[in-house]
Amino acid sequence: MNPNQKQQGDVICKKVNSIPKQFKPIKRKNGKFVLAEGEATGHSHVIDAEEFVSSVDDEKFLINPTGPIIHEEHKSITLEPGIWEVGQVVEKDWLSGMVNPVRD
């Protein structure tokens, strides 16, 4: 298992060295940062951290997480301090070449 990449359901986090120069902060909801919201159940992947930001290209970066990622239907996972790029897991149909986001 790659220690610089962790996954919880359809959320994937990759440890990176820096964030883009231009970014905008993402606000907390109920004291936590929402990494992804469930489409079907309404359950969210949430975490506490120093900061959560979005680049001008809508890439998301979590800075120094201070607690586990929590979701009602998944085991909690812990991210080490640092900068983590947060994204959605995708699946590729190799026959058609189509890429679709995994739905949680």
A tleap script that builds the chain and sets N, CA, C and O, in Angstrom:
source leaprc.protein.ff14SB
mol = sequence {
  NMET ASN PRO ASN GLN LYS GLN GLN GLY ASP
  VAL ILE CYS LYS LYS VAL ASN SER ILE PRO
  LYS GLN PHE LYS PRO ILE LYS ARG LYS ASN
  GLY LYS PHE VAL LEU ALA GLU GLY GLU ALA
  THR GLY HIE SER HIE VAL ILE ASP ALA GLU
  GLU PHE VAL SER SER VAL ASP ASP GLU LYS
  PHE LEU ILE ASN PRO THR GLY PRO ILE ILE
  HIE GLU GLU HIE LYS SER ILE THR LEU GLU
  PRO GLY ILE TRP GLU VAL GLY GLN VAL VAL
  GLU LYS ASP TRP LEU SER GLY MET VAL ASN
  PRO VAL ARG CASP
}
set mol.1.N position { 0.840 -1.188 0.000 }
set mol.1.CA position { 0.000 0.000 0.000 }
set mol.1.C position { 0.882 1.247 0.000 }
set mol.1.O position { 1.878 1.303 0.721 }
set mol.2.N position { 0.527 2.225 -0.789 }
set mol.2.CA position { 1.276 3.473 -0.900 }
set mol.2.C position { 0.944 4.377 0.296 }
set mol.2.O position { -0.211 4.775 0.447 }
set mol.3.N position { 1.929 4.714 1.154 }
set mol.3.CA position { 1.637 5.554 2.323 }
set mol.3.C position { 1.290 6.999 1.961 }
set mol.3.O position { 0.794 7.746 2.805 }
set mol.4.N position { 1.546 7.394 0.719 }
set mol.4.CA position { 1.236 8.760 0.281 }
set mol.4.C position { -0.098 8.843 -0.441 }
set mol.4.O position { -0.403 9.854 -1.075 }
set mol.5.N position { -0.893 7.787 -0.349 }
set mol.5.CA position { -2.216 7.775 -0.966 }
set mol.5.C position { -3.151 6.971 -0.077 }
set mol.5.O position { -2.838 5.845 0.310 }
set mol.6.N position { -4.297 7.553 0.243 }
set mol.6.CA position { -5.292 6.861 1.075 }
set mol.6.C position { -6.668 7.079 0.472 }
set mol.6.O position { -6.937 8.101 -0.158 }
set mol.7.N position { -7.539 6.088 0.682 }
set mol.7.CA position { -8.875 6.143 0.097 }
set mol.7.C position { -9.921 5.760 1.129 }
set mol.7.O position { -9.721 4.850 1.933 }
set mol.8.N position { -11.045 6.476 1.090 }
set mol.8.CA position { -12.201 6.130 1.907 }
set mol.8.C position { -13.415 6.227 0.988 }
set mol.8.O position { -13.825 7.322 0.604 }
set mol.9.N position { -13.986 5.074 0.640 }
set mol.9.CA position { -15.110 5.075 -0.286 }
set mol.9.C position { -14.701 5.685 -1.612 }
set mol.9.O position { -13.740 5.232 -2.235 }
set mol.10.N position { -15.428 6.718 -2.055 }
set mol.10.CA position { -15.120 7.348 -3.337 }
set mol.10.C position { -14.184 8.545 -3.215 }
set mol.10.O position { -13.963 9.253 -4.197 }
set mol.11.N position { -13.632 8.784 -2.028 }
set mol.11.CA position { -12.696 9.887 -1.809 }
set mol.11.C position { -11.272 9.343 -1.790 }
set mol.11.O position { -10.976 8.373 -1.092 }
set mol.12.N position { -10.394 9.978 -2.563 }
set mol.12.CA position { -8.993 9.586 -2.573 }
set mol.12.C position { -8.146 10.799 -2.204 }
set mol.12.O position { -8.402 11.910 -2.671 }
set mol.13.N position { -7.138 10.580 -1.366 }
set mol.13.CA position { -6.246 11.644 -0.917 }
set mol.13.C position { -4.819 11.254 -1.260 }
set mol.13.O position { -4.372 10.151 -0.945 }
set mol.14.N position { -4.101 12.178 -1.914 }
set mol.14.CA position { -2.714 11.947 -2.301 }
set mol.14.C position { -1.850 13.025 -1.673 }
set mol.14.O position { -2.129 14.216 -1.812 }
set mol.15.N position { -0.795 12.601 -0.979 }
set mol.15.CA position { 0.109 13.560 -0.346 }
set mol.15.C position { 0.948 14.246 -1.424 }
set mol.15.O position { 1.518 13.591 -2.296 }
set mol.16.N position { 1.012 15.582 -1.347 }
set mol.16.CA position { 1.765 16.376 -2.318 }
set mol.16.C position { 2.690 17.336 -1.578 }
set mol.16.O position { 2.600 17.484 -0.359 }
set mol.17.N position { 3.575 17.983 -2.322 }
set mol.17.CA position { 4.565 18.869 -1.706 }
set mol.17.C position { 4.115 20.316 -1.578 }
set mol.17.O position { 4.639 21.052 -0.741 }
set mol.18.N position { 3.151 20.737 -2.394 }
set mol.18.CA position { 2.751 22.148 -2.358 }
set mol.18.C position { 1.341 22.315 -2.900 }
set mol.18.O position { 0.754 21.396 -3.472 }
set mol.19.N position { 0.816 23.523 -2.701 }
set mol.19.CA position { -0.489 23.877 -3.257 }
set mol.19.C position { -0.270 24.940 -4.328 }
set mol.19.O position { 0.775 25.590 -4.332 }
set mol.20.N position { -1.231 25.136 -5.240 }
set mol.20.CA position { -1.091 26.176 -6.265 }
set mol.20.C position { -0.959 27.560 -5.630 }
set mol.20.O position { -1.426 27.789 -4.515 }
set mol.21.N position { -0.326 28.465 -6.343 }
set mol.21.CA position { -0.131 29.818 -5.821 }
set mol.21.C position { -1.453 30.553 -5.649 }
set mol.21.O position { -1.618 31.322 -4.701 }
set mol.22.N position { -2.385 30.323 -6.550 }
set mol.22.CA position { -3.692 30.982 -6.445 }
set mol.22.C position { -4.716 29.951 -5.960 }
set mol.22.O position { -4.933 28.918 -6.593 }
set mol.23.N position { -5.329 30.260 -4.830 }
set mol.23.CA position { -6.326 29.351 -4.281 }
set mol.23.C position { -7.339 30.145 -3.477 }
set mol.23.O position { -7.106 31.295 -3.106 }
set mol.24.N position { -8.466 29.507 -3.220 }
set mol.24.CA position { -9.498 30.123 -2.383 }
set mol.24.C position { -9.836 29.164 -1.249 }
set mol.24.O position { -9.928 27.956 -1.467 }
set mol.25.N position { -10.023 29.694 -0.032 }
set mol.25.CA position { -10.352 28.821 1.098 }
set mol.25.C position { -11.763 28.256 0.972 }
set mol.25.O position { -12.666 28.904 0.443 }
set mol.26.N position { -11.930 27.051 1.464 }
set mol.26.CA position { -13.246 26.412 1.537 }
set mol.26.C position { -13.695 26.507 2.985 }
set mol.26.O position { -12.921 26.215 3.896 }
set mol.27.N position { -14.927 26.910 3.202 }
set mol.27.CA position { -15.434 27.118 4.558 }
set mol.27.C position { -15.836 25.805 5.219 }
set mol.27.O position { -16.199 24.836 4.552 }
set mol.28.N position { -15.761 25.800 6.535 }
set mol.28.CA position { -16.194 24.658 7.341 }
set mol.28.C position { -17.726 24.594 7.383 }
set mol.28.O position { -18.412 25.608 7.251 }
set mol.29.N position { -18.233 23.388 7.569 }
set mol.29.CA position { -19.660 23.169 7.808 }
set mol.29.C position { -19.766 22.419 9.123 }
set mol.29.O position { -19.232 21.319 9.259 }
set mol.30.N position { -20.446 23.005 10.081 }
set mol.30.CA position { -20.592 22.406 11.413 }
set mol.30.C position { -19.231 22.073 12.034 }
set mol.30.O position { -19.078 21.042 12.688 }
set mol.31.N position { -18.253 22.947 11.826 }
set mol.31.CA position { -16.947 22.795 12.443 }
set mol.31.C position { -15.982 21.870 11.725 }
set mol.31.O position { -14.838 21.725 12.158 }
set mol.32.N position { -16.410 21.242 10.641 }
set mol.32.CA position { -15.567 20.297 9.888 }
set mol.32.C position { -15.509 20.704 8.421 }
set mol.32.O position { -16.344 21.472 7.943 }
set mol.33.N position { -14.520 20.183 7.721 }
set mol.33.CA position { -14.449 20.363 6.272 }
set mol.33.C position { -15.108 19.168 5.599 }
set mol.33.O position { -14.849 18.022 5.970 }
set mol.34.N position { -15.954 19.430 4.617 }
set mol.34.CA position { -16.626 18.379 3.868 }
set mol.34.C position { -15.794 18.079 2.620 }
set mol.34.O position { -15.691 18.908 1.716 }
set mol.35.N position { -15.202 16.880 2.584 }
set mol.35.CA position { -14.386 16.485 1.444 }
set mol.35.C position { -15.250 16.056 0.268 }
set mol.35.O position { -14.906 16.300 -0.888 }
set mol.36.N position { -16.376 15.416 0.570 }
set mol.36.CA position { -17.323 14.987 -0.465 }
set mol.36.C position { -18.660 14.711 0.197 }
set mol.36.O position { -18.726 14.245 1.334 }
set mol.37.N position { -19.719 15.008 -0.533 }
set mol.37.CA position { -21.072 14.742 -0.031 }
set mol.37.C position { -21.653 13.558 -0.775 }
set mol.37.O position { -21.488 13.431 -1.988 }
set mol.38.N position { -22.338 12.687 -0.037 }
set mol.38.CA position { -22.953 11.511 -0.644 }
set mol.38.C position { -24.105 11.898 -1.543 }
set mol.38.O position { -24.945 12.722 -1.184 }
set mol.39.N position { -24.133 11.291 -2.718 }
set mol.39.CA position { -25.200 11.597 -3.676 }
set mol.39.C position { -26.511 10.915 -3.306 }
set mol.39.O position { -27.584 11.495 -3.469 }
set mol.40.N position { -26.426 9.683 -2.808 }
set mol.40.CA position { -27.635 8.917 -2.529 }
set mol.40.C position { -28.088 9.035 -1.077 }
set mol.40.O position { -29.276 9.215 -0.811 }
set mol.41.N position { -27.147 8.935 -0.135 }
set mol.41.CA position { -27.527 8.865 1.273 }
set mol.41.C position { -27.507 10.203 1.985 }
set mol.41.O position { -28.146 10.368 3.024 }
set mol.42.N position { -26.769 11.168 1.425 }
set mol.42.CA position { -26.611 12.450 2.097 }
set mol.42.C position { -25.502 12.441 3.131 }
set mol.42.O position { -25.223 13.469 3.748 }
set mol.43.N position { -24.859 11.279 3.332 }
set mol.43.CA position { -23.729 11.195 4.250 }
set mol.43.C position { -22.521 11.870 3.618 }
set mol.43.O position { -22.348 11.836 2.400 }
set mol.44.N position { -21.688 12.481 4.450 }
set mol.44.CA position { -20.535 13.213 3.949 }
set mol.44.C position { -19.240 12.668 4.519 }
set mol.44.O position { -19.217 12.119 5.621 }
set mol.45.N position { -18.157 12.821 3.759 }
set mol.45.CA position { -16.811 12.542 4.228 }
set mol.45.C position { -16.313 13.842 4.846 }
set mol.45.O position { -16.161 14.835 4.135 }
set mol.46.N position { -16.053 13.863 6.156 }
set mol.46.CA position { -15.664 15.098 6.844 }
set mol.46.C position { -14.367 14.904 7.621 }
set mol.46.O position { -14.013 13.787 7.999 }
set mol.47.N position { -13.662 16.020 7.852 }
set mol.47.CA position { -12.396 15.996 8.583 }
set mol.47.C position { -12.144 17.369 9.173 }
set mol.47.O position { -12.706 18.366 8.720 }
set mol.48.N position { -11.296 17.413 10.187 }
set mol.48.CA position { -10.832 18.679 10.735 }
set mol.48.C position { -9.387 18.865 10.271 }
set mol.48.O position { -8.630 17.898 10.184 }
set mol.49.N position { -9.012 20.095 9.977 }
set mol.49.CA position { -7.665 20.404 9.499 }
set mol.49.C position { -7.414 21.886 9.687 }
set mol.49.O position { -8.326 22.646 10.013 }
set mol.50.N position { -6.154 22.297 9.477 }
set mol.50.CA position { -5.835 23.722 9.560 }
set mol.50.C position { -6.582 24.499 8.488 }
set mol.50.O position { -7.137 25.567 8.748 }
set mol.51.N position { -6.590 23.945 7.272 }
set mol.51.CA position { -7.203 24.666 6.154 }
set mol.51.C position { -7.567 23.686 5.048 }
set mol.51.O position { -6.946 22.633 4.905 }
set mol.52.N position { -8.577 24.046 4.273 }
set mol.52.CA position { -9.002 23.293 3.099 }
set mol.52.C position { -9.176 24.331 2.010 }
set mol.52.O position { -9.916 25.298 2.188 }
set mol.53.N position { -8.498 24.141 0.870 }
set mol.53.CA position { -8.521 25.161 -0.174 }
set mol.53.C position { -8.818 24.536 -1.523 }
set mol.53.O position { -8.683 23.327 -1.713 }
set mol.54.N position { -9.228 25.391 -2.466 }
set mol.54.CA position { -9.500 24.978 -3.824 }
set mol.54.C position { -8.688 25.842 -4.773 }
set mol.54.O position { -8.614 27.058 -4.597 }
set mol.55.N position { -8.083 25.232 -5.769 }
set mol.55.CA position { -7.317 25.976 -6.759 }
set mol.55.C position { -8.267 26.617 -7.762 }
set mol.55.O position { -9.477 26.393 -7.722 }
set mol.56.N position { -7.709 27.409 -8.651 }
set mol.56.CA position { -8.536 28.034 -9.692 }
set mol.56.C position { -9.104 26.980 -10.636 }
set mol.56.O position { -10.097 27.236 -11.317 }
set mol.57.N position { -8.487 25.791 -10.688 }
set mol.57.CA position { -8.980 24.688 -11.519 }
set mol.57.C position { -9.872 23.723 -10.730 }
set mol.57.O position { -10.179 22.629 -11.204 }
set mol.58.N position { -10.290 24.134 -9.518 }
set mol.58.CA position { -11.149 23.348 -8.633 }
set mol.58.C position { -10.485 22.098 -8.063 }
set mol.58.O position { -11.180 21.192 -7.604 }
set mol.59.N position { -9.153 22.031 -8.082 }
set mol.59.CA position { -8.470 20.977 -7.356 }
set mol.59.C position { -8.562 21.335 -5.879 }
set mol.59.O position { -8.481 22.510 -5.520 }
set mol.60.N position { -8.732 20.331 -5.018 }
set mol.60.CA position { -8.879 20.597 -3.588 }
set mol.60.C position { -7.655 20.096 -2.833 }
set mol.60.O position { -7.108 19.034 -3.133 }
set mol.61.N position { -7.234 20.895 -1.835 }
set mol.61.CA position { -6.056 20.560 -1.042 }
set mol.61.C position { -6.367 20.732 0.442 }
set mol.61.O position { -6.890 21.762 0.866 }
set mol.62.N position { -6.043 19.721 1.210 }
set mol.62.CA position { -6.246 19.708 2.652 }
set mol.62.C position { -4.887 19.954 3.304 }
set mol.62.O position { -3.910 19.278 2.982 }
set mol.63.N position { -4.827 20.915 4.215 }
set mol.63.CA position { -3.557 21.284 4.832 }
set mol.63.C position { -3.548 20.881 6.303 }
set mol.63.O position { -4.397 21.309 7.085 }
set mol.64.N position { -2.581 20.056 6.662 }
set mol.64.CA position { -2.373 19.578 8.033 }
set mol.64.C position { -3.643 19.066 8.713 }
set mol.64.O position { -4.167 19.710 9.621 }
set mol.65.N position { -4.139 17.900 8.270 }
set mol.65.CA position { -5.306 17.312 8.931 }
set mol.65.C position { -5.014 17.039 10.401 }
set mol.65.O position { -3.906 16.644 10.761 }
set mol.66.N position { -6.018 17.253 11.244 }
set mol.66.CA position { -5.831 17.066 12.684 }
set mol.66.C position { -6.744 15.991 13.259 }
set mol.66.O position { -6.838 15.847 14.478 }
set mol.67.N position { -7.394 15.263 12.427 }
set mol.67.CA position { -8.268 14.192 12.890 }
set mol.67.C position { -8.539 13.237 11.751 }
set mol.67.O position { -8.070 13.461 10.636 }
set mol.68.N position { -9.286 12.177 12.005 }
set mol.68.CA position { -9.583 11.210 10.951 }
set mol.68.C position { -10.658 11.713 9.983 }
set mol.68.O position { -11.442 12.606 10.306 }
set mol.69.N position { -10.673 11.115 8.790 }
set mol.69.CA position { -11.802 11.326 7.872 }
set mol.69.C position { -12.911 10.421 8.379 }
set mol.69.O position { -12.708 9.225 8.592 }
set mol.70.N position { -14.084 11.006 8.568 }
set mol.70.CA position { -15.222 10.280 9.136 }
set mol.70.C position { -16.353 10.212 8.105 }
set mol.70.O position { -16.644 11.192 7.420 }
set mol.71.N position { -16.974 9.053 8.010 }
set mol.71.CA position { -18.140 8.840 7.149 }
set mol.71.C position { -18.971 7.754 7.806 }
set mol.71.O position { -18.423 6.788 8.337 }
set mol.72.N position { -20.274 7.903 7.776 }
set mol.72.CA position { -21.171 6.985 8.474 }
set mol.72.C position { -21.082 5.538 7.986 }
set mol.72.O position { -21.382 4.615 8.744 }
set mol.73.N position { -20.672 5.327 6.725 }
set mol.73.CA position { -20.693 3.977 6.162 }
set mol.73.C position { -19.302 3.372 5.941 }
set mol.73.O position { -19.179 2.273 5.402 }
set mol.74.N position { -18.248 4.102 6.364 }
set mol.74.CA position { -16.888 3.613 6.137 }
set mol.74.C position { -16.078 3.677 7.418 }
set mol.74.O position { -16.385 4.445 8.329 }
set mol.75.N position { -15.040 2.860 7.472 }
set mol.75.CA position { -14.095 2.921 8.574 }
set mol.75.C position { -13.325 4.241 8.472 }
set mol.75.O position { -12.936 4.649 7.377 }
set mol.76.N position { -13.106 4.903 9.598 }
set mol.76.CA position { -12.356 6.162 9.613 }
set mol.76.C position { -10.913 5.911 9.188 }
set mol.76.O position { -10.343 4.857 9.471 }
set mol.77.N position { -10.327 6.901 8.501 }
set mol.77.CA position { -8.917 6.809 8.146 }
set mol.77.C position { -8.222 8.078 8.610 }
set mol.77.O position { -8.833 9.144 8.684 }
set mol.78.N position { -6.938 7.952 8.922 }
set mol.78.CA position { -6.168 9.086 9.416 }
set mol.78.C position { -5.114 9.485 8.385 }
set mol.78.O position { -4.417 8.639 7.823 }
set mol.79.N position { -5.015 10.788 8.154 }
set mol.79.CA position { -3.993 11.336 7.270 }
set mol.79.C position { -2.914 11.982 8.127 }
set mol.79.O position { -3.220 12.678 9.096 }
set mol.80.N position { -1.676 11.760 7.781 }
set mol.80.CA position { -0.571 12.370 8.499 }
set mol.80.C position { -0.520 13.862 8.179 }
set mol.80.O position { -1.064 14.296 7.163 }
set mol.81.N position { 0.130 14.650 9.038 }
set mol.81.CA position { 0.279 16.083 8.746 }
set mol.81.C position { 0.977 16.294 7.399 }
set mol.81.O position { 1.819 15.497 6.985 }
set mol.82.N position { 0.609 17.371 6.741 }
set mol.82.CA position { 1.174 17.690 5.437 }
set mol.82.C position { 0.100 18.244 4.530 }
set mol.82.O position { -0.952 18.682 4.997 }
set mol.83.N position { 0.361 18.226 3.236 }
set mol.83.CA position { -0.587 18.721 2.233 }
set mol.83.C position { -1.103 17.528 1.446 }
set mol.83.O position { -0.326 16.726 0.929 }
set mol.84.N position { -2.414 17.422 1.361 }
set mol.84.CA position { -3.064 16.305 0.676 }
set mol.84.C position { -3.984 16.836 -0.420 }
set mol.84.O position { -4.817 17.705 -0.162 }
set mol.85.N position { -3.843 16.326 -1.624 }
set mol.85.CA position { -4.779 16.632 -2.705 }
set mol.85.C position { -5.966 15.689 -2.544 }
set mol.85.O position { -5.790 14.483 -2.374 }
set mol.86.N position { -7.164 16.238 -2.598 }
set mol.86.CA position { -8.382 15.458 -2.372 }
set mol.86.C position { -9.156 15.367 -3.680 }
set mol.86.O position { -9.411 16.379 -4.332 }
set mol.87.N position { -9.528 14.143 -4.058 }
set mol.87.CA position { -10.272 13.952 -5.295 }
set mol.87.C position { -11.280 12.834 -5.175 }
set mol.87.O position { -11.465 12.243 -4.110 }
set mol.88.N position { -11.923 12.559 -6.283 }
set mol.88.CA position { -12.924 11.491 -6.338 }
set mol.88.C position { -12.359 10.337 -7.160 }
set mol.88.O position { -11.760 10.544 -8.215 }
set mol.89.N position { -12.555 9.137 -6.666 }
set mol.89.CA position { -12.115 7.940 -7.369 }
set mol.89.C position { -12.912 7.823 -8.663 }
set mol.89.O position { -14.116 8.078 -8.689 }
set mol.90.N position { -12.225 7.433 -9.734 }
set mol.90.CA position { -12.895 7.211 -11.015 }
set mol.90.C position { -12.657 5.781 -11.462 }
set mol.90.O position { -11.692 5.134 -11.057 }
set mol.91.N position { -13.560 5.305 -12.305 }
set mol.91.CA position { -13.381 3.998 -12.908 }
set mol.91.C position { -13.379 4.165 -14.416 }
set mol.91.O position { -14.120 4.979 -14.968 }
set mol.92.N position { -12.534 3.381 -15.073 }
set mol.92.CA position { -12.410 3.507 -16.518 }
set mol.92.C position { -12.907 2.243 -17.189 }
set mol.92.O position { -12.545 1.132 -16.801 }
set mol.93.N position { -13.742 2.427 -18.202 }
set mol.93.CA position { -14.180 1.329 -19.050 }
set mol.93.C position { -13.150 1.241 -20.172 }
set mol.93.O position { -13.136 2.079 -21.073 }
set mol.94.N position { -12.304 0.243 -20.117 }
set mol.94.CA position { -11.197 0.140 -21.067 }
set mol.94.C position { -11.670 -0.139 -22.485 }
set mol.94.O position { -10.950 0.168 -23.434 }
set mol.95.N position { -12.848 -0.706 -22.658 }
set mol.95.CA position { -13.342 -0.971 -24.011 }
set mol.95.C position { -13.848 0.299 -24.683 }
set mol.95.O position { -13.569 0.542 -25.857 }
set mol.96.N position { -14.599 1.113 -23.927 }
set mol.96.CA position { -15.142 2.335 -24.521 }
set mol.96.C position { -14.220 3.535 -24.323 }
set mol.96.O position { -14.319 4.531 -25.040 }
set mol.97.N position { -13.315 3.427 -23.334 }
set mol.97.CA position { -12.431 4.547 -23.030 }
set mol.97.C position { -13.080 5.595 -22.140 }
set mol.97.O position { -12.465 6.622 -21.854 }
set mol.98.N position { -14.313 5.358 -21.697 }
set mol.98.CA position { -15.015 6.323 -20.861 }
set mol.98.C position { -14.528 6.236 -19.416 }
set mol.98.O position { -14.219 5.157 -18.910 }
set mol.99.N position { -14.467 7.405 -18.762 }
set mol.99.CA position { -14.089 7.489 -17.364 }
set mol.99.C position { -15.287 8.047 -16.601 }
set mol.99.O position { -15.838 9.084 -16.971 }
set mol.100.N position { -15.685 7.359 -15.539 }
set mol.100.CA position { -16.844 7.778 -14.744 }
set mol.100.C position { -16.457 7.878 -13.273 }
set mol.100.O position { -15.708 7.040 -12.772 }
set mol.101.N position { -16.965 8.902 -12.572 }
set mol.101.CA position { -16.693 8.984 -11.130 }
set mol.101.C position { -17.402 7.856 -10.391 }
set mol.101.O position { -18.524 7.479 -10.730 }
set mol.102.N position { -16.722 7.323 -9.370 }
set mol.102.CA position { -17.326 6.303 -8.520 }
set mol.102.C position { -18.305 7.021 -7.588 }
set mol.102.O position { -17.981 8.066 -7.024 }
set mol.103.N position { -19.480 6.464 -7.435 }
set mol.103.CA position { -20.511 7.052 -6.569 }
set mol.103.C position { -20.565 6.289 -5.262 }
set mol.103.O position { -20.581 5.058 -5.244 }
set mol.104.N position { -20.594 7.035 -4.170 }
set mol.104.CA position { -20.592 6.444 -2.828 }
set mol.104.C position { -22.002 6.338 -2.299 }
set mol.104.O position { -22.208 5.864 -1.182 }
savepdb mol mol.pdb
quit
